[in-house]
């Protein structure tokens, strides 16, 4: 059985990734189904070490999504100010 702390961490990172996926290039529905499938495939884990590794992998994905978001924002601002 997992600890409530780990369960809360998993739910939190899932919610954060869902929030970041709202601007995914292929659409939110595509992103959401893929994310759900990824988390569901790891639902059987009951070893705390494996769960922590999964959380670390999700944090890595979160960093990638954030960098994609910031790059898109940077390009948009650059385009707006170059055309003046």
C-alpha positions in Angstrom: 0.0 0.0 0.0 1.3 3.4 -0.9 1.5 6.3 1.6 -1.0 9.2 1.3 1.9 11.5 0.7 3.0 9.7 -2.5 -0.6 9.5 -3.7 -1.0 13.2 -3.2 2.2 13.9 -5.1 1.1 11.7 -8.0 -2.3 13.4 -8.2 -0.6 16.9 -8.0 1.8 16.2 -10.8 -1.0 14.8 -12.9 -3.1 17.9 -12.4 -0.1 20.2 -13.2 0.6 18.3 -16.4 -3.0 18.5 -17.4 -2.9 22.2 -16.9 0.2 22.6 -19.0 -1.3 20.5 -21.7 -4.1 23.0 -22.5 -1.9 24.6 -25.2 -0.5 21.4 -26.6 0.0 21.8 -30.4 -2.0 18.6 -31.2 -4.9 19.6 -29.0 -5.9 19.2 -25.4 -7.9 16.0 -26.1 -4.9 14.3 -27.6 -2.6 15.3 -24.8 -5.1 14.3 -22.1 -5.7 10.8 -23.5 -1.9 10.2 -23.8 -1.3 11.5 -20.3 -4.1 9.4 -18.8 -2.8 6.3 -20.6 0.8 7.0 -19.3 -0.4 7.3 -15.7 -2.8 4.4 -16.0 0.0 2.1 -17.2 1.9 2.8 -14.0 -1.1 2.4 -11.6 -0.1 -1.1 -10.6 3.1 0.1 -8.9 3.2 -0.4 -5.2 6.9 -0.1 -4.4 7.6 3.3 -3.0 11.0 3.6 -4.9 9.3 2.8 -8.2 6.6 5.4 -7.5 9.2 8.0 -6.7 11.0 7.2 -10.0 7.7 7.7 -11.8 7.2 11.1 -10.1 10.7 12.1 -11.1 10.0 11.1 -14.7 6.8 13.1 -14.6 8.7 16.2 -13.3 11.1 15.8 -16.2 8.2 15.8 -18.6 6.8 18.9 -16.8 10.1 20.7 -17.4 9.9 19.9 -21.1 6.3 21.2 -21.3 7.3 24.4 -19.5 10.2 25.0 -21.8 7.9 24.5 -24.8 5.5 27.0 -23.3 8.2 29.6 -22.7 9.6 29.1 -26.1 6.2 29.7 -27.7 5.7 32.8 -25.5 9.2 34.1 -26.4 8.6 33.6 -30.2 5.2 35.4 -30.0 6.7 38.4 -28.2 9.6 38.5 -30.5 7.4 38.5 -33.5 5.2 41.3 -32.1 8.1 43.6 -31.4 10.1 42.9 -34.6 7.2 44.0 -36.8 7.2 47.6 -35.5 
